[in-house]
Amino acid sequence: MKKSKIWIRICVHLLVCTTFGVHSSEFGDAVTDDITSISLLKQNIPKDYKIPVTYIPKEVGGMCWVTLNVFHLELSLRGLADKFGNISSNKYNISILIEMLKETRYHMKNLEVITSDFECHYRDEKWQTGHYFQFVEDFLNTARWNRDPPEECDPPPCPTTTKASETTITAQYPTSGKEPLRFLPEVVERSLLSLLVIPIAAIVVLFVWKVKSRSNQHQSDELKSVEGGLFTGTEESLAPPLDDISEKNRLNIIEAV
């Protein structure tokens, strides 16, 4: 009995040591692979290249930070991998990181529900190469030590962006009565107004001249009619009446007889 118990203990210890050794080697290989891939990607991709990413900060995600970022980070890496050709070393190194994220995501529960609960807290940004892969490395290290992520997460209240959006809209489209909305620069408006003054002044001068010319013509017509009446009147006063002439002729004839 004692010998059998001893052999059982020996087998158990061997099994435990073998299992621990296998997991340790896998863990070591994974750490080596992701560190090597990240360092190579940092060297090969330009430093000023901006990579789009959707993420949630640690202070918002808390214990659910890994769960909340695994899916969107995988999508971001897939989009980055599509930028390179099939035989590119960058695409190969990115595929290693994607496989690690897929393995992490495979062991998570209620991922879709938790992600939708925190939807209003996600941020869309574009990071330069160094900042981006520092985030990837931080994520993998956190996921490696957090092998039992929580199945439920309580999201904080959604941030209020109403006031900020109203301020932006007011700044772009002022509605107060203090300053009118200008469609043209002030200099252009003044020049257009000065150009409008010239034709308006010409129209006013033409109208005044027309009125004066009509009044002058009317006065000249009245003078002509008055002069014509006076002239005919004098002629009539100078000419003696016909009856008087005939009477004088008659008297002359009588005296001659």
C-alpha positions as CSV (number, residue, x, y, z in Angstrom):
1,M,0.0,0.0,0.0
2,K,2.8,2.4,0.9
3,K,4.6,1.7,-2.4
4,S,1.4,2.3,-4.4
5,K,0.7,5.6,-2.6
6,I,4.3,6.7,-3.3
7,W,4.0,5.9,-7.0
8,I,0.7,7.8,-7.2
9,R,2.2,10.9,-5.6
10,I,5.2,10.7,-8.0
11,C,2.8,10.5,-11.0
12,V,0.7,13.5,-9.7
13,H,3.9,15.6,-9.2
14,L,5.1,14.7,-12.7
15,L,1.8,15.6,-14.2
16,V,1.7,19.0,-12.4
17,C,5.2,19.8,-13.3
18,T,4.7,18.8,-16.9
19,T,1.5,20.9,-17.2
20,F,3.1,23.9,-15.6
21,G,6.2,23.6,-17.8
22,V,4.0,23.5,-21.0
23,H,2.0,26.6,-19.9
24,S,5.2,28.4,-18.9
25,S,6.7,27.7,-22.3
26,E,3.6,28.9,-24.1
27,F,3.4,32.0,-21.9
28,G,7.1,32.7,-22.6
29,D,6.7,32.2,-26.3
30,A,3.6,34.5,-26.4
31,V,5.4,37.2,-24.6
32,T,8.4,36.9,-26.8
33,D,6.3,36.9,-30.0
34,D,4.3,40.0,-29.2
35,I,7.3,42.0,-28.0
36,T,9.2,41.1,-31.1
37,S,6.3,41.9,-33.4
38,I,5.6,45.3,-31.8
39,S,9.2,46.4,-31.8
40,L,9.5,45.4,-35.5
41,L,6.3,47.3,-36.4
42,K,7.5,50.4,-34.6
43,Q,10.7,50.4,-36.7
44,N,9.0,49.6,-40.1
45,I,6.0,51.9,-39.9
46,P,6.7,55.7,-40.1
47,K,6.6,57.5,-36.8
48,D,4.2,60.2,-38.0
49,Y,1.7,57.7,-39.6
50,K,-1.6,58.0,-37.8
51,I,-3.6,54.9,-37.1
52,P,-7.4,55.1,-36.3
53,V,-8.5,53.4,-33.2
54,T,-11.7,53.2,-31.1
55,Y,-11.1,52.7,-27.4
56,I,-12.2,53.3,-23.8
57,P,-9.7,54.7,-21.3
58,K,-8.7,52.6,-18.2
59,E,-10.3,55.1,-15.8
60,V,-13.7,54.5,-17.5
61,G,-13.4,50.8,-18.2
62,G,-12.0,49.8,-14.8
63,M,-11.9,46.0,-14.4
64,C,-13.7,45.6,-17.7
65,W,-11.1,47.5,-19.7
66,V,-9.7,44.5,-21.5
67,T,-13.2,43.2,-22.3
68,L,-14.3,46.6,-23.7
69,N,-11.2,47.1,-25.9
70,V,-10.5,43.7,-27.3
71,F,-13.0,43.8,-30.2
72,H,-12.3,47.3,-31.4
73,L,-8.5,46.9,-31.1
74,E,-8.7,43.7,-33.2
75,L,-10.7,45.7,-35.9
76,S,-8.1,48.4,-35.8
77,L,-5.3,46.0,-36.4
78,R,-7.2,44.3,-39.2
79,G,-7.6,47.7,-40.9
80,L,-3.9,48.4,-40.5
81,A,-3.0,44.9,-41.9
82,D,-5.0,45.6,-45.0
83,K,-2.7,48.5,-45.8
84,F,0.1,46.1,-46.6
85,G,0.6,43.4,-49.2
86,N,0.3,39.7,-48.6
87,I,4.1,39.1,-48.5
88,S,4.8,42.1,-46.3
89,S,6.6,41.4,-43.0
90,N,4.4,44.1,-41.4
91,K,1.3,42.2,-42.3
92,Y,2.7,39.0,-40.8
93,N,3.7,40.7,-37.5
94,I,0.3,42.3,-37.3
95,S,-1.4,38.9,-37.9
96,I,0.5,37.6,-34.8
97,L,-1.1,40.3,-32.7
98,I,-4.5,39.7,-34.1
99,E,-4.3,36.0,-33.2
100,M,-3.4,36.9,-29.6
101,L,-6.5,39.1,-29.5
102,K,-8.7,36.4,-31.0
103,E,-7.5,34.0,-28.3
104,T,-8.2,36.5,-25.6
105,R,-11.7,37.3,-27.0
106,Y,-12.5,33.6,-27.3
107,H,-12.6,33.2,-23.5
108,M,-14.8,36.2,-22.8
109,K,-18.5,36.0,-22.0
110,N,-21.2,38.5,-22.7
111,L,-18.8,40.5,-24.8
112,E,-21.5,42.0,-27.1
113,V,-23.8,43.0,-24.2
114,I,-21.0,44.7,-22.2
115,T,-19.7,46.5,-25.3
116,S,-23.2,47.9,-26.2
117,D,-23.6,49.1,-22.6
118,F,-20.5,51.2,-22.8
119,E,-21.2,52.4,-26.3
120,C,-21.5,56.1,-25.4
121,H,-18.0,56.0,-23.7
122,Y,-16.0,55.0,-26.8
123,R,-13.6,57.5,-28.3
124,D,-12.5,57.6,-31.9
125,E,-9.0,59.0,-32.4
126,K,-5.9,58.7,-34.6
127,W,-2.6,57.9,-32.9
128,Q,0.9,58.0,-34.2
129,T,2.8,54.7,-34.5
130,G,4.6,54.8,-31.1
131,H,1.5,55.8,-29.1
132,Y,-0.6,53.2,-30.9
133,F,1.7,50.2,-30.3
134,Q,2.3,51.3,-26.7
135,F,-1.4,50.9,-26.2
136,V,-1.4,47.5,-27.9
137,E,1.5,46.3,-25.7
138,D,-0.2,47.6,-22.6
139,F,-3.4,45.8,-23.6
140,L,-1.7,42.5,-24.1
141,N,0.2,42.7,-20.8
142,T,-3.1,43.5,-18.9
143,A,-5.0,40.7,-20.7
144,R,-2.2,38.2,-19.9
145,W,-2.5,38.9,-16.1
146,N,-6.3,39.2,-16.1
147,R,-7.3,35.7,-17.3
148,D,-10.7,35.8,-15.6
149,P,-12.4,39.0,-16.8
150,P,-15.8,39.9,-15.1
151,E,-18.9,38.7,-16.8
152,E,-20.9,41.8,-15.9
153,C,-19.9,45.5,-15.9
154,D,-21.8,48.6,-14.7
155,P,-21.2,51.5,-17.1
156,P,-20.9,55.0,-15.6
157,P,-23.3,57.7,-16.8
158,C,-22.9,58.8,-20.4
159,P,-21.0,62.1,-20.8
160,T,-23.1,65.1,-21.5
161,T,-22.1,66.9,-24.8
162,T,-25.2,69.0,-25.3
163,K,-23.6,72.3,-24.0
164,A,-20.4,71.8,-25.9
165,S,-22.3,71.1,-29.1
166,E,-24.6,74.2,-28.6
167,T,-21.5,76.3,-28.0
168,T,-20.0,75.1,-31.2
169,I,-23.1,75.7,-33.2
170,T,-23.5,79.2,-31.7
171,A,-19.9,80.0,-32.6
172,Q,-20.3,78.9,-36.2
173,Y,-23.8,80.4,-36.7
174,P,-24.4,83.4,-34.5
175,T,-28.0,84.1,-33.9
176,S,-27.9,87.1,-31.5
177,G,-28.9,90.5,-32.7
178,K,-25.7,92.2,-31.8
179,E,-23.8,91.3,-34.9
180,P,-25.5,90.5,-38.2
181,L,-24.5,87.5,-40.2
182,R,-22.1,88.7,-43.0
183,F,-22.0,86.8,-46.3
184,L,-19.3,89.2,-47.8
185,P,-16.3,91.0,-46.3
186,E,-16.9,94.5,-45.1
187,V,-14.6,96.0,-47.7
188,V,-16.5,94.3,-50.6
189,E,-19.9,95.5,-49.1
190,R,-18.6,99.1,-49.0
191,S,-17.3,99.0,-52.6
192,L,-20.6,97.6,-53.8
193,L,-22.5,100.4,-52.0
194,S,-20.3,103.1,-53.5
195,L,-20.9,101.6,-57.0
196,L,-24.7,101.8,-56.4
197,V,-24.5,105.5,-55.5
198,I,-23.4,106.5,-59.0
199,P,-26.4,105.1,-61.0
200,I,-28.8,106.3,-58.4
201,A,-27.4,109.9,-58.5
202,A,-27.6,109.8,-62.3
203,I,-31.2,108.8,-62.2
204,V,-32.1,111.6,-59.8
205,V,-30.3,114.2,-62.0
206,L,-32.0,113.0,-65.1
207,F,-35.4,113.1,-63.4
208,V,-34.8,116.7,-62.1
209,W,-33.6,117.8,-65.6
210,K,-36.7,116.3,-67.2
211,V,-39.0,118.1,-64.8
212,K,-37.3,121.4,-65.3
213,S,-37.3,121.1,-69.1
214,R,-41.0,120.4,-69.0
215,S,-41.7,123.4,-66.8
216,N,-39.6,125.7,-69.0
217,Q,-41.4,124.5,-72.1
218,H,-44.8,125.2,-70.5
219,Q,-43.7,128.7,-69.5
220,S,-42.5,129.5,-73.0
221,D,-45.8,128.3,-74.5
222,E,-47.7,130.6,-72.1
223,L,-45.5,133.6,-73.1
224,K,-46.1,133.0,-76.8
225,S,-49.8,132.8,-76.3
226,V,-49.8,136.1,-74.3
227,E,-47.7,137.9,-76.8
228,G,-49.9,136.7,-79.7
229,G,-53.0,138.1,-77.9
230,L,-51.4,141.5,-77.3
231,F,-50.3,141.8,-80.9
232,T,-53.7,141.2,-82.3
233,G,-55.2,143.6,-79.8
234,T,-53.1,146.6,-80.9
235,E,-53.8,145.9,-84.6
236,E,-57.5,146.0,-83.8
237,S,-57.1,149.3,-81.8
238,L,-55.2,151.0,-84.6
239,A,-57.6,150.1,-87.4
240,P,-60.6,152.5,-87.4
241,P,-64.0,151.0,-87.5
242,L,-65.6,150.6,-91.0
243,D,-68.6,152.6,-90.1
244,D,-66.6,155.7,-89.3
245,I,-64.7,155.6,-92.6
246,S,-67.9,155.3,-94.6
247,E,-69.4,158.3,-92.8
248,K,-66.3,160.4,-93.4
249,N,-66.4,159.5,-97.1
250,R,-70.0,160.5,-97.3
251,L,-69.3,163.9,-95.7
252,N,-66.5,164.5,-98.1
253,I,-68.7,163.7,-101.0
254,I,-71.4,166.1,-99.7
255,E,-69.0,169.0,-99.3
256,A,-67.6,168.5,-102.7
257,V,-71.1,168.9,-104.2
